[in-house]
Amino acid sequence: MRHRLLLGAVGLAAIASGVLFYMVATETHGPVNDAQAMASVERRPVNTSAMYLEQMKLTQETLRSFGYAPGAMDGVMRFETASALRAFQREQGLKITGQANPETLAALGIEDRLYRRPR
């Protein structure tokens, strides 16, 4: 009987200390979580896929305006777009990659929105 009471007292003490710990933890982290929540509301989520499509579409349109044939103006990198980029890079003396890298975008006069590099 005495053993059972001792075990019950230890259990109650453990629960009480857990509740106390929970109260202290939530009280000290409450303002921090509120501040973090406010900061996260101010930031807008970035949809990099949409940004890439928009940037590639602008790249295709710009290549076409310079006389290259980048294919469909849909923002999707296809063989025709890569070929047009390689031709443009060759004529501009850039490294020939067939990709819309930051240097190529700058030569096209396009702001690199994915890497935040202005033209």
Summary of the structure (lengths in Angstrom):
residues: 119
radius of gyration: 29.7
end to end distance: 82.1
largest distance: 94.8
contacts: 285
relative contact order: 0.09
helix: 67%
strand: 2%
